[in-house]
Amino acid sequence: MLPEAADRPGDDEKFVVEGIDALIADLVAAGADRTALVAKVAGAAEMIAFEIGDDGASVGERNVAAAEAALAARDVPLAASDTGGDRGRSLRFETTTGSLHVSYAGGETVVL
């Protein structure tokens, strides 16, 4: 929902940076090789014009920037992304292949 918690209440998963840290920790705890992690990012459509930062960036734009920075800082390469725009998305991740299916409102689907 927001780039980082910054003393805001809520579960880690509501915030990009804390959510990434929680996800990495959970994956490693489940047996994932930390050095083999690769990320794909999707979402951040601007469905409603709502600016939160002084820089005029939308929440979605700030979330994408926070995700890219957090992944880079944690040495997790970003393999693919599909962000922005003004249409909602649904995501389906295939754990056996690593394919991320991004379905747009209206029927179009892309695979990352």
Secondary structure, DSSP 8 states (H G I E B T S, - for coil): -BS--TT--S-GGGBHHHHHHHHHHHHHHTT--GGG--EEEEE---SS--B-STT--BHHHHHHHHHHHHHHHTT--EEEEEE-SSS-EEEEEETTTTEEEEEETTS-EEE-
